[in-house]
Structures are given as structure tokens and as C-alpha cells.
């Protein structure tokens, strides 16, 4: 599982973190099931940018952003973006 810097928040059953767990689970499921090509985020897909792999720290940063989207602040960000469409 690709997990972010605050992966400890995913380990407990606190309902406050339910959306974070859901975002991380869906993200990892999509990578595993090949319905989301992480290579486009990493720039390793053909014609998508530099041809190099993410470092371990960069991978954690990507996972942290995905997890953050499930937090109340991240959800507020998503709602703001969607309301401006």
C-alpha cells in the first residue's frame, strides 16, 4: 500500500478519519487494479514528462496529498473547486 506521511491516522477506527481511509483505499485499489496509471503522476508514462521514477519521499508526498483530500480541509478544498465550475 502506498501510504503518506500521516499513515498512523489510517490505522485507528476514529470516524473523524473515515474519508482519509476511503481516499487512500480507493487510490491504492485503482493502482492495484490498473484503473489508474500512477505512471502519469510520476512522469514515467510515455509522453508524460521526464523519464524517471519517483523517489520514496516523492511517492510518500503523492500519497499524503491523496490522504489530505479526505480530511475536512481537503474536502473543503474539493467543494470550493467544484462550486466554482
N, CA, C and O atoms as a CHARMM CRD file, in Angstrom:
* protein
*
  340
    1    1 UNK  N      0.83700  -1.17500   0.00000 PROA 1      0.00000
    2    1 UNK  CA     0.00000   0.00000   0.00000 PROA 1      0.00000
    3    1 UNK  C      0.88300   1.23900   0.00000 PROA 1      0.00000
    4    1 UNK  O      1.84600   1.33700   0.76000 PROA 1      0.00000
    5    2 UNK  N      0.53800   2.16900  -0.85900 PROA 2      0.00000
    6    2 UNK  CA     1.21600   3.44800  -0.88200 PROA 2      0.00000
    7    2 UNK  C      0.56600   4.32800   0.17100 PROA 2      0.00000
    8    2 UNK  O     -0.61200   4.66700   0.05800 PROA 2      0.00000
    9    3 UNK  N      1.32700   4.70100   1.19800 PROA 3      0.00000
   10    3 UNK  CA     0.78600   5.48500   2.30500 PROA 3      0.00000
   11    3 UNK  C      1.57800   6.76900   2.46500 PROA 3      0.00000
   12    3 UNK  O      2.76400   6.83300   2.14100 PROA 3      0.00000
   13    4 UNK  N      0.90200   7.78600   2.96800 PROA 4      0.00000
   14    4 UNK  CA     1.52500   9.08900   3.14600 PROA 4      0.00000
   15    4 UNK  C      2.24000   9.22200   4.47700 PROA 4      0.00000
   16    4 UNK  O      2.38400   8.25500   5.22500 PROA 4      0.00000
   17    5 UNK  N      2.68500  10.43800   4.75800 PROA 5      0.00000
   18    5 UNK  CA     3.42700  10.71700   5.98000 PROA 5      0.00000
   19    5 UNK  C      2.59600  10.50400   7.23100 PROA 5      0.00000
   20    5 UNK  O      3.14300  10.12500   8.26600 PROA 5      0.00000
   21    6 UNK  N      1.29200  10.73400   7.17000 PROA 6      0.00000
   22    6 UNK  CA     0.42800  10.57900   8.34100 PROA 6      0.00000
   23    6 UNK  C     -0.32600   9.26100   8.30600 PROA 6      0.00000
   24    6 UNK  O     -1.50600   9.21200   8.65300 PROA 6      0.00000
   25    7 UNK  N      0.33700   8.20100   7.89500 PROA 7      0.00000
   26    7 UNK  CA    -0.31300   6.89300   7.77200 PROA 7      0.00000
   27    7 UNK  C     -0.86800   6.39700   9.09300 PROA 7      0.00000
   28    7 UNK  O     -1.77700   5.56800   9.09800 PROA 7      0.00000
   29    8 UNK  N     -0.34700   6.88300  10.21800 PROA 8      0.00000
   30    8 UNK  CA    -0.86900   6.45300  11.53300 PROA 8      0.00000
   31    8 UNK  C     -2.33900   6.82800  11.68400 PROA 8      0.00000
   32    8 UNK  O     -3.08600   6.15300  12.39200 PROA 8      0.00000
   33    9 UNK  N     -2.75600   7.91300  11.01300 PROA 9      0.00000
   34    9 UNK  CA    -4.15500   8.34100  11.10700 PROA 9      0.00000
   35    9 UNK  C     -5.09000   7.34100  10.44200 PROA 9      0.00000
   36    9 UNK  O     -6.29700   7.36300  10.68700 PROA 9      0.00000
   37   10 UNK  N     -4.55000   6.47200   9.61200 PROA 10     0.00000
   38   10 UNK  CA    -5.36700   5.48300   8.90600 PROA 10     0.00000
   39   10 UNK  C     -5.53900   4.21200   9.72500 PROA 10     0.00000
   40   10 UNK  O     -6.41000   3.39400   9.42900 PROA 10     0.00000
   41   11 UNK  N     -4.72700   4.04600  10.73500 PROA 11     0.00000
   42   11 UNK  CA    -4.68900   2.78400  11.47200 PROA 11     0.00000
   43   11 UNK  C     -5.75100   2.65200  12.55700 PROA 11     0.00000
   44   11 UNK  O     -6.08200   1.53700  12.95800 PROA 11     0.00000
   45   12 UNK  N     -6.28500   3.76100  13.03500 PROA 12     0.00000
   46   12 UNK  CA    -7.29700   3.64600  14.09200 PROA 12     0.00000
   47   12 UNK  C     -8.69400   3.68300  13.47800 PROA 12     0.00000
   48   12 UNK  O     -8.85400   3.92400  12.28100 PROA 12     0.00000
   49   13 UNK  N     -9.67300   3.44800  14.29100 PROA 13     0.00000
   50   13 UNK  CA   -11.05800   3.41500  13.80700 PROA 13     0.00000
   51   13 UNK  C    -11.81400   4.70200  14.10800 PROA 13     0.00000
   52   13 UNK  O    -13.04500   4.70900  14.14000 PROA 13     0.00000
   53   14 UNK  N    -11.09400   5.77400  14.32500 PROA 14     0.00000
   54   14 UNK  CA   -11.72300   7.06300  14.60100 PROA 14     0.00000
   55   14 UNK  C    -12.53100   7.50900  13.38300 PROA 14     0.00000
   56   14 UNK  O    -11.97000   7.67900  12.30100 PROA 14     0.00000
   57   15 UNK  N    -13.84700   7.70000  13.54800 PROA 15     0.00000
   58   15 UNK  CA   -14.68300   8.10300  12.41100 PROA 15     0.00000
   59   15 UNK  C    -14.24500   9.41900  11.77400 PROA 15     0.00000
   60   15 UNK  O    -14.56400   9.68800  10.61600 PROA 15     0.00000
   61   16 UNK  N    -13.51000  10.24400  12.53300 PROA 16     0.00000
   62   16 UNK  CA   -13.01200  11.51300  12.00300 PROA 16     0.00000
   63   16 UNK  C    -12.12200  11.28800  10.78300 PROA 16     0.00000
   64   16 UNK  O    -12.02800  12.15300   9.91200 PROA 16     0.00000
   65   17 UNK  N    -11.47000  10.12500  10.72000 PROA 17     0.00000
   66   17 UNK  CA   -10.53300   9.83500   9.63600 PROA 17     0.00000
   67   17 UNK  C    -11.11800   8.90600   8.56600 PROA 17     0.00000
   68   17 UNK  O    -10.38000   8.42200   7.70800 PROA 17     0.00000
   69   18 UNK  N    -12.42200   8.65200   8.60200 PROA 18     0.00000
   70   18 UNK  CA   -13.04200   7.72700   7.64800 PROA 18     0.00000
   71   18 UNK  C    -12.79500   8.12000   6.19500 PROA 18     0.00000
   72   18 UNK  O    -12.44200   7.27000   5.37700 PROA 18     0.00000
   73   19 UNK  N    -12.97800   9.40100   5.86600 PROA 19     0.00000
   74   19 UNK  CA   -12.78800   9.81500   4.46900 PROA 19     0.00000
   75   19 UNK  C    -11.33600   9.68500   4.05100 PROA 19     0.00000
   76   19 UNK  O    -11.05500   9.32700   2.90700 PROA 19     0.00000
   77   20 UNK  N    -10.41100   9.96700   4.95200 PROA 20     0.00000
   78   20 UNK  CA    -8.99200   9.79000   4.61900 PROA 20     0.00000
   79   20 UNK  C     -8.72800   8.33600   4.25000 PROA 20     0.00000
   80   20 UNK  O     -8.08800   8.04400   3.23900 PROA 20     0.00000
   81   21 UNK  N     -9.23400   7.42200   5.09000 PROA 21     0.00000
   82   21 UNK  CA    -9.04100   5.99100   4.80900 PROA 21     0.00000
   83   21 UNK  C     -9.65700   5.61900   3.46400 PROA 21     0.00000
   84   21 UNK  O     -9.08100   4.84500   2.70100 PROA 21     0.00000
   85   22 UNK  N    -10.82800   6.17500   3.18200 PROA 22     0.00000
   86   22 UNK  CA   -11.51000   5.86400   1.92500 PROA 22     0.00000
   87   22 UNK  C    -10.69900   6.36000   0.72100 PROA 22     0.00000
   88   22 UNK  O    -10.53500   5.62700  -0.25500 PROA 22     0.00000
   89   23 UNK  N    -10.20000   7.57900   0.78100 PROA 23     0.00000
   90   23 UNK  CA    -9.40700   8.11500  -0.32700 PROA 23     0.00000
   91   23 UNK  C     -8.16100   7.26800  -0.56600 PROA 23     0.00000
   92   23 UNK  O     -7.83100   6.94700  -1.70800 PROA 23     0.00000
   93   24 UNK  N     -7.47200   6.90900   0.51200 PROA 24     0.00000
   94   24 UNK  CA    -6.25700   6.10700   0.38300 PROA 24     0.00000
   95   24 UNK  C     -6.58700   4.72200  -0.16300 PROA 24     0.00000
   96   24 UNK  O     -5.86600   4.20600  -1.01700 PROA 24     0.00000
   97   25 UNK  N     -7.66500   4.11700   0.32000 PROA 25     0.00000
   98   25 UNK  CA    -8.05400   2.78500  -0.15400 PROA 25     0.00000
   99   25 UNK  C     -8.40200   2.81700  -1.63700 PROA 25     0.00000
  100   25 UNK  O     -7.92400   1.98500  -2.40800 PROA 25     0.00000
  101   26 UNK  N     -9.22900   3.77300  -2.03500 PROA 26     0.00000
  102   26 UNK  CA    -9.62700   3.85600  -3.45100 PROA 26     0.00000
  103   26 UNK  C     -8.40800   4.11900  -4.33000 PROA 26     0.00000
  104   26 UNK  O     -8.26300   3.50600  -5.38800 PROA 26     0.00000
  105   27 UNK  N     -7.53200   5.02400  -3.90300 PROA 27     0.00000
  106   27 UNK  CA    -6.31400   5.33500  -4.65600 PROA 27     0.00000
  107   27 UNK  C     -5.46600   4.08300  -4.85100 PROA 27     0.00000
  108   27 UNK  O     -5.03000   3.79200  -5.96500 PROA 27     0.00000
  109   28 UNK  N     -5.23200   3.34600  -3.77400 PROA 28     0.00000
  110   28 UNK  CA    -4.42400   2.13400  -3.86400 PROA 28     0.00000
  111   28 UNK  C     -5.12200   1.03600  -4.65300 PROA 28     0.00000
  112   28 UNK  O     -4.47200   0.31400  -5.40900 PROA 28     0.00000
  113   29 UNK  N     -6.43400   0.90000  -4.49100 PROA 29     0.00000
  114   29 UNK  CA    -7.18200  -0.09700  -5.26900 PROA 29     0.00000
  115   29 UNK  C     -7.08300   0.20000  -6.76000 PROA 29     0.00000
  116   29 UNK  O     -6.90800  -0.70800  -7.57300 PROA 29     0.00000
  117   30 UNK  N     -7.19500   1.48100  -7.11400 PROA 30     0.00000
  118   30 UNK  CA    -7.12700   1.85800  -8.53500 PROA 30     0.00000
  119   30 UNK  C     -5.73900   1.57300  -9.11300 PROA 30     0.00000
  120   30 UNK  O     -5.61800   1.15300 -10.26400 PROA 30     0.00000
  121   31 UNK  N     -4.70700   1.79900  -8.32400 PROA 31     0.00000
  122   31 UNK  CA    -3.34800   1.48100  -8.78000 PROA 31     0.00000
  123   31 UNK  C     -3.21300  -0.02700  -8.95900 PROA 31     0.00000
  124   31 UNK  O     -2.72400  -0.50200  -9.98400 PROA 31     0.00000
  125   32 UNK  N     -3.65200  -0.77100  -7.94800 PROA 32     0.00000
  126   32 UNK  CA    -3.52900  -2.23200  -7.98100 PROA 32     0.00000
  127   32 UNK  C     -4.33000  -2.84300  -9.12800 PROA 32     0.00000
  128   32 UNK  O     -3.85700  -3.76700  -9.79000 PROA 32     0.00000
  129   33 UNK  N     -5.53700  -2.33600  -9.36800 PROA 33     0.00000
  130   33 UNK  CA    -6.40300  -2.87500 -10.42000 PROA 33     0.00000
  131   33 UNK  C     -6.10700  -2.29200 -11.80500 PROA 33     0.00000
  132   33 UNK  O     -6.76100  -2.62100 -12.79500 PROA 33     0.00000
  133   34 UNK  N     -5.10400  -1.42000 -11.83700 PROA 34     0.00000
  134   34 UNK  CA    -4.67600  -0.79100 -13.08800 PROA 34     0.00000
  135   34 UNK  C     -5.77500   0.04500 -13.74800 PROA 34     0.00000
  136   34 UNK  O     -5.80000   0.20100 -14.96800 PROA 34     0.00000
  137   35 UNK  N     -6.69500   0.58700 -12.91400 PROA 35     0.00000
  138   35 UNK  CA    -7.70200   1.50500 -13.44500 PROA 35     0.00000
  139   35 UNK  C     -7.21500   2.94800 -13.31900 PROA 35     0.00000
  140   35 UNK  O     -7.84200   3.87300 -13.83400 PROA 35     0.00000
  141   36 UNK  N     -6.10600   3.12300 -12.63800 PROA 36     0.00000
  142   36 UNK  CA    -5.44200   4.42000 -12.53700 PROA 36     0.00000
  143   36 UNK  C     -3.97000   4.16800 -12.76700 PROA 36     0.00000
  144   36 UNK  O     -3.36300   3.34800 -12.07700 PROA 36     0.00000
  145   37 UNK  N     -3.39900   4.85300 -13.71400 PROA 37     0.00000
  146   37 UNK  CA    -1.99600   4.64000 -14.04200 PROA 37     0.00000
  147   37 UNK  C     -1.15400   5.65800 -13.29400 PROA 37     0.00000
  148   37 UNK  O     -1.06700   6.81800 -13.69700 PROA 37     0.00000
  149   38 UNK  N     -0.53800   5.22600 -12.21200 PROA 38     0.00000
  150   38 UNK  CA     0.28000   6.14000 -11.40900 PROA 38     0.00000
  151   38 UNK  C      1.45600   6.68100 -12.21100 PROA 38     0.00000
  152   38 UNK  O      2.05500   7.68900 -11.83700 PROA 38     0.00000
  153   39 UNK  N      1.78500   6.02100 -13.30000 PROA 39     0.00000
  154   39 UNK  CA     2.89300   6.49400 -14.13200 PROA 39     0.00000
  155   39 UNK  C      2.65200   7.90500 -14.65600 PROA 39     0.00000
  156   39 UNK  O      3.60500   8.63700 -14.92300 PROA 39     0.00000
  157   40 UNK  N      1.38600   8.29400 -14.80400 PROA 40     0.00000
  158   40 UNK  CA     1.12100   9.65400 -15.25900 PROA 40     0.00000
  159   40 UNK  C      1.43100  10.67200 -14.17400 PROA 40     0.00000
  160   40 UNK  O      1.78100  11.81100 -14.48300 PROA 40     0.00000
  161   41 UNK  N      1.30900  10.28500 -12.91100 PROA 41     0.00000
  162   41 UNK  CA     1.70800  11.18100 -11.82100 PROA 41     0.00000
  163   41 UNK  C      3.21500  11.23100 -11.67600 PROA 41     0.00000
  164   41 UNK  O      3.77700  12.26600 -11.31800 PROA 41     0.00000
  165   42 UNK  N      3.86200  10.12600 -11.95200 PROA 42     0.00000
  166   42 UNK  CA     5.30100  10.05300 -11.73500 PROA 42     0.00000
  167   42 UNK  C      6.10000  10.55100 -12.92900 PROA 42     0.00000
  168   42 UNK  O      7.31200  10.74300 -12.82700 PROA 42     0.00000
  169   43 UNK  N      5.42900  10.76300 -14.06900 PROA 43     0.00000
  170   43 UNK  CA     6.15100  11.20100 -15.25500 PROA 43     0.00000
  171   43 UNK  C      6.83900  10.06800 -15.98000 PROA 43     0.00000
  172   43 UNK  O      7.68400  10.31300 -16.84100 PROA 43     0.00000
  173   44 UNK  N      6.49400   8.81700 -15.64900 PROA 44     0.00000
  174   44 UNK  CA     7.14700   7.68000 -16.29200 PROA 44     0.00000
  175   44 UNK  C      6.31200   7.07400 -17.41300 PROA 44     0.00000
  176   44 UNK  O      6.77000   6.15700 -18.09500 PROA 44     0.00000
  177   45 UNK  N      5.09800   7.57000 -17.61300 PROA 45     0.00000
  178   45 UNK  CA     4.27200   7.08100 -18.72000 PROA 45     0.00000
  179   45 UNK  C      4.79900   7.69000 -20.02000 PROA 45     0.00000
  180   45 UNK  O      5.38100   8.77500 -20.00500 PROA 45     0.00000
  181   46 UNK  N      4.59800   7.00100 -21.14000 PROA 46     0.00000
  182   46 UNK  CA     5.06600   7.54100 -22.41400 PROA 46     0.00000
  183   46 UNK  C      4.48900   8.93400 -22.66200 PROA 46     0.00000
  184   46 UNK  O      3.29800   9.16700 -22.45000 PROA 46     0.00000
  185   47 UNK  N      5.32500   9.84000 -23.10400 PROA 47     0.00000
  186   47 UNK  CA     4.94500  11.21100 -23.45600 PROA 47     0.00000
  187   47 UNK  C      4.31900  11.99500 -22.30900 PROA 47     0.00000
  188   47 UNK  O      3.53500  12.91200 -22.55500 PROA 47     0.00000
  189   48 UNK  N      4.64300  11.66000 -21.07100 PROA 48     0.00000
  190   48 UNK  CA     4.03400  12.36800 -19.94500 PROA 48     0.00000
  191   48 UNK  C      5.01500  13.25500 -19.19300 PROA 48     0.00000
  192   48 UNK  O      4.64300  13.86500 -18.19100 PROA 48     0.00000
  193   49 UNK  N      6.21700  13.33700 -19.63500 PROA 49     0.00000
  194   49 UNK  CA     7.18600  14.17900 -18.93900 PROA 49     0.00000
  195   49 UNK  C      8.51700  13.46800 -18.79700 PROA 49     0.00000
  196   49 UNK  O      8.83900  12.57400 -19.57900 PROA 49     0.00000
  197   50 UNK  N      9.28600  13.86500 -17.80400 PROA 50     0.00000
  198   50 UNK  CA    10.62100  13.27500 -17.63800 PROA 50     0.00000
  199   50 UNK  C     10.53500  11.76800 -17.41300 PROA 50     0.00000
  200   50 UNK  O      9.59600  11.27300 -16.78900 PROA 50     0.00000
  201   51 UNK  N     11.49200  11.07500 -17.91300 PROA 51     0.00000
  202   51 UNK  CA    11.50700   9.62100 -17.80100 PROA 51     0.00000
  203   51 UNK  C     12.33700   9.20900 -16.58600 PROA 51     0.00000
  204   51 UNK  O     13.48500   8.78700 -16.72100 PROA 51     0.00000
  205   52 UNK  N     11.74900   9.33500 -15.41100 PROA 52     0.00000
  206   52 UNK  CA    12.40900   8.89200 -14.19300 PROA 52     0.00000
  207   52 UNK  C     11.35100   8.43600 -13.19100 PROA 52     0.00000
  208   52 UNK  O     10.16600   8.73700 -13.33300 PROA 52     0.00000
  209   53 UNK  N     11.79400   7.72300 -12.20200 PROA 53     0.00000
  210   53 UNK  CA    10.87600   7.21500 -11.19400 PROA 53     0.00000
  211   53 UNK  C     10.90300   8.11700  -9.97800 PROA 53     0.00000
  212   53 UNK  O     11.90800   8.76600  -9.69000 PROA 53     0.00000
  213   54 UNK  N      9.79200   8.15000  -9.27200 PROA 54     0.00000
  214   54 UNK  CA     9.73600   8.93200  -8.04400 PROA 54     0.00000
  215   54 UNK  C     10.61800   8.29600  -6.97900 PROA 54     0.00000
  216   54 UNK  O     10.75600   7.07600  -6.90100 PROA 54     0.00000
  217   55 UNK  N     11.20200   9.14900  -6.17400 PROA 55     0.00000
  218   55 UNK  CA    11.92600   8.64100  -5.01800 PROA 55     0.00000
  219   55 UNK  C     10.90000   8.16900  -3.99500 PROA 55     0.00000
  220   55 UNK  O      9.70300   8.41500  -4.14000 PROA 55     0.00000
  221   56 UNK  N     11.36800   7.51000  -2.99300 PROA 56     0.00000
  222   56 UNK  CA    10.47500   7.05100  -1.92700 PROA 56     0.00000
  223   56 UNK  C      9.77600   8.25300  -1.26100 PROA 56     0.00000
  224   56 UNK  O      8.58300   8.19600  -0.96300 PROA 56     0.00000
  225   57 UNK  N     10.52100   9.31900  -1.03700 PROA 57     0.00000
  226   57 UNK  CA     9.94500  10.51100  -0.41200 PROA 57     0.00000
  227   57 UNK  C      8.89900  11.15300  -1.32100 PROA 57     0.00000
  228   57 UNK  O      7.85700  11.59700  -0.84000 PROA 57     0.00000
  229   58 UNK  N      9.15900  11.20900  -2.61400 PROA 58     0.00000
  230   58 UNK  CA     8.18800  11.78000  -3.54500 PROA 58     0.00000
  231   58 UNK  C      6.91700  10.93700  -3.60000 PROA 58     0.00000
  232   58 UNK  O      5.81400  11.47800  -3.67900 PROA 58     0.00000
  233   59 UNK  N      7.06800   9.62700  -3.55800 PROA 59     0.00000
  234   59 UNK  CA     5.90500   8.73800  -3.53600 PROA 59     0.00000
  235   59 UNK  C      5.06600   8.97700  -2.28400 PROA 59     0.00000
  236   59 UNK  O      3.83700   8.99600  -2.34600 PROA 59     0.00000
  237   60 UNK  N      5.73700   9.15900  -1.15100 PROA 60     0.00000
  238   60 UNK  CA     5.01000   9.43900   0.09200 PROA 60     0.00000
  239   60 UNK  C      4.27800  10.77200   0.00300 PROA 60     0.00000
  240   60 UNK  O      3.18000  10.92100   0.54000 PROA 60     0.00000
  241   61 UNK  N      4.88200  11.73200  -0.67100 PROA 61     0.00000
  242   61 UNK  CA     4.23500  13.03100  -0.83400 PROA 61     0.00000
  243   61 UNK  C      2.95500  12.89500  -1.64900 PROA 61     0.00000
  244   61 UNK  O      1.93400  13.49000  -1.30100 PROA 61     0.00000
  245   62 UNK  N      2.99900  12.12100  -2.72600 PROA 62     0.00000
  246   62 UNK  CA     1.80100  11.88200  -3.52900 PROA 62     0.00000
  247   62 UNK  C      0.71800  11.23700  -2.67200 PROA 62     0.00000
  248   62 UNK  O     -0.43400  11.67000  -2.69400 PROA 62     0.00000
  249   63 UNK  N      1.08100  10.21200  -1.92300 PROA 63     0.00000
  250   63 UNK  CA     0.11400   9.52000  -1.06200 PROA 63     0.00000
  251   63 UNK  C     -0.42600  10.45700   0.01700 PROA 63     0.00000
  252   63 UNK  O     -1.59600  10.36600   0.38900 PROA 63     0.00000
  253   64 UNK  N      0.41300  11.34900   0.51600 PROA 64     0.00000
  254   64 UNK  CA    -0.02800  12.30200   1.53800 PROA 64     0.00000
  255   64 UNK  C     -1.06700  13.26300   0.97800 PROA 64     0.00000
  256   64 UNK  O     -2.04700  13.58000   1.65200 PROA 64     0.00000
  257   65 UNK  N     -0.86200  13.72200  -0.23800 PROA 65     0.00000
  258   65 UNK  CA    -1.83700  14.63100  -0.86500 PROA 65     0.00000
  259   65 UNK  C     -3.17000  13.91800  -1.06000 PROA 65     0.00000
  260   65 UNK  O     -4.22500  14.49300  -0.78900 PROA 65     0.00000
  261   66 UNK  N     -3.13400  12.67700  -1.52500 PROA 66     0.00000
  262   66 UNK  CA    -4.37200  11.90800  -1.70400 PROA 66     0.00000
  263   66 UNK  C     -5.08100  11.76200  -0.35800 PROA 66     0.00000
  264   66 UNK  O     -6.29300  11.96000  -0.26800 PROA 66     0.00000
  265   67 UNK  N     -4.32800  11.41800   0.68100 PROA 67     0.00000
  266   67 UNK  CA    -4.92600  11.27500   2.01100 PROA 67     0.00000
  267   67 UNK  C     -5.48400  12.61100   2.47500 PROA 67     0.00000
  268   67 UNK  O     -6.57600  12.65500   3.04300 PROA 67     0.00000
  269   68 UNK  N     -4.75800  13.70300   2.24600 PROA 68     0.00000
  270   68 UNK  CA    -5.19500  15.02600   2.67300 PROA 68     0.00000
  271   68 UNK  C     -6.54200  15.39200   2.05500 PROA 68     0.00000
  272   68 UNK  O     -7.34400  16.08100   2.68500 PROA 68     0.00000
  273   69 UNK  N     -6.79500  14.94000   0.83800 PROA 69     0.00000
  274   69 UNK  CA    -8.07200  15.23800   0.18800 PROA 69     0.00000
  275   69 UNK  C     -9.25400  14.68200   0.98500 PROA 69     0.00000
  276   69 UNK  O    -10.37500  15.17400   0.84900 PROA 69     0.00000
  277   70 UNK  N     -9.01900  13.67200   1.80700 PROA 70     0.00000
  278   70 UNK  CA   -10.07400  13.09600   2.62800 PROA 70     0.00000
  279   70 UNK  C    -10.26900  13.80200   3.95900 PROA 70     0.00000
  280   70 UNK  O    -11.21600  13.49900   4.68500 PROA 70     0.00000
  281   71 UNK  N     -9.38600  14.74400   4.29400 PROA 71     0.00000
  282   71 UNK  CA    -9.52800  15.47600   5.55800 PROA 71     0.00000
  283   71 UNK  C    -10.59200  16.55800   5.40800 PROA 71     0.00000
  284   71 UNK  O    -10.97100  16.89400   4.28600 PROA 71     0.00000
  285   72 UNK  N    -11.08200  17.10800   6.51800 PROA 72     0.00000
  286   72 UNK  CA   -12.04200  18.20400   6.41800 PROA 72     0.00000
  287   72 UNK  C    -11.50600  19.38300   5.59300 PROA 72     0.00000
  288   72 UNK  O    -12.25100  19.98400   4.81800 PROA 72     0.00000
  289   73 UNK  N    -10.23200  19.71200   5.75500 PROA 73     0.00000
  290   73 UNK  CA    -9.64900  20.80800   4.97200 PROA 73     0.00000
  291   73 UNK  C     -9.59500  20.43000   3.49100 PROA 73     0.00000
  292   73 UNK  O     -9.91000  21.24900   2.62800 PROA 73     0.00000
  293   74 UNK  N     -9.20000  19.20300   3.20200 PROA 74     0.00000
  294   74 UNK  CA    -9.16600  18.73800   1.81300 PROA 74     0.00000
  295   74 UNK  C    -10.55600  18.70100   1.19700 PROA 74     0.00000
  296   74 UNK  O    -10.73400  19.06400   0.03400 PROA 74     0.00000
  297   75 UNK  N    -11.53900  18.26300   1.97100 PROA 75     0.00000
  298   75 UNK  CA   -12.91200  18.23300   1.47100 PROA 75     0.00000
  299   75 UNK  C    -13.42000  19.64400   1.19300 PROA 75     0.00000
  300   75 UNK  O    -14.14600  19.86400   0.22300 PROA 75     0.00000
  301   76 UNK  N    -13.04200  20.59500   2.03800 PROA 76     0.00000
  302   76 UNK  CA   -13.40600  21.99200   1.81100 PROA 76     0.00000
  303   76 UNK  C    -12.78800  22.49700   0.50300 PROA 76     0.00000
  304   76 UNK  O    -13.43200  23.21500  -0.26100 PROA 76     0.00000
  305   77 UNK  N    -11.54800  22.11700   0.26100 PROA 77     0.00000
  306   77 UNK  CA   -10.85900  22.47400  -0.97800 PROA 77     0.00000
  307   77 UNK  C    -11.60000  21.90700  -2.18800 PROA 77     0.00000
  308   77 UNK  O    -11.83900  22.62300  -3.16100 PROA 77     0.00000
  309   78 UNK  N    -11.95900  20.63500  -2.13100 PROA 78     0.00000
  310   78 UNK  CA   -12.67300  19.99700  -3.23800 PROA 78     0.00000
  311   78 UNK  C    -14.01300  20.68800  -3.47700 PROA 78     0.00000
  312   78 UNK  O    -14.36700  20.97400  -4.62000 PROA 78     0.00000
  313   79 UNK  N    -14.75000  20.95500  -2.41700 PROA 79     0.00000
  314   79 UNK  CA   -16.05100  21.62400  -2.55900 PROA 79     0.00000
  315   79 UNK  C    -15.89200  23.00300  -3.18800 PROA 79     0.00000
  316   79 UNK  O    -16.71000  23.40200  -4.01700 PROA 79     0.00000
  317   80 UNK  N    -14.85800  23.72900  -2.80700 PROA 80     0.00000
  318   80 UNK  CA   -14.60900  25.05600  -3.35800 PROA 80     0.00000
  319   80 UNK  C    -14.29600  24.94600  -4.85100 PROA 80     0.00000
  320   80 UNK  O    -14.83400  25.70900  -5.65300 PROA 80     0.00000
  321   81 UNK  N    -13.45500  24.02800  -5.21700 PROA 81     0.00000
  322   81 UNK  CA   -13.10000  23.84700  -6.62200 PROA 81     0.00000
  323   81 UNK  C    -14.34700  23.47700  -7.43700 PROA 81     0.00000
  324   81 UNK  O    -14.58800  24.04200  -8.50400 PROA 81     0.00000
  325   82 UNK  N    -15.13300  22.52700  -6.92600 PROA 82     0.00000
  326   82 UNK  CA   -16.31600  22.07200  -7.64900 PROA 82     0.00000
  327   82 UNK  C    -17.40000  23.14500  -7.71500 PROA 82     0.00000
  328   82 UNK  O    -18.15500  23.19600  -8.68600 PROA 82     0.00000
  329   83 UNK  N    -17.48800  23.99200  -6.71100 PROA 83     0.00000
  330   83 UNK  CA   -18.52500  25.03100  -6.73300 PROA 83     0.00000
  331   83 UNK  C    -18.18900  26.15800  -7.69000 PROA 83     0.00000
  332   83 UNK  O    -19.07300  26.92000  -8.08100 PROA 83     0.00000
  333   84 UNK  N    -16.93900  26.27600  -8.07100 PROA 84     0.00000
  334   84 UNK  CA   -16.51300  27.34200  -8.98800 PROA 84     0.00000
  335   84 UNK  C    -16.60200  26.92300 -10.44900 PROA 84     0.00000
  336   84 UNK  O    -16.25100  27.70500 -11.33300 PROA 84     0.00000
  337   85 UNK  N    -17.06300  25.71100 -10.71900 PROA 85     0.00000
  338   85 UNK  CA   -17.12100  25.23600 -12.11000 PROA 85     0.00000
  339   85 UNK  C    -18.27500  25.86900 -12.84900 PROA 85     0.00000
  340   85 UNK  O    -18.48000  25.58900 -14.03100 PROA 85     0.00000
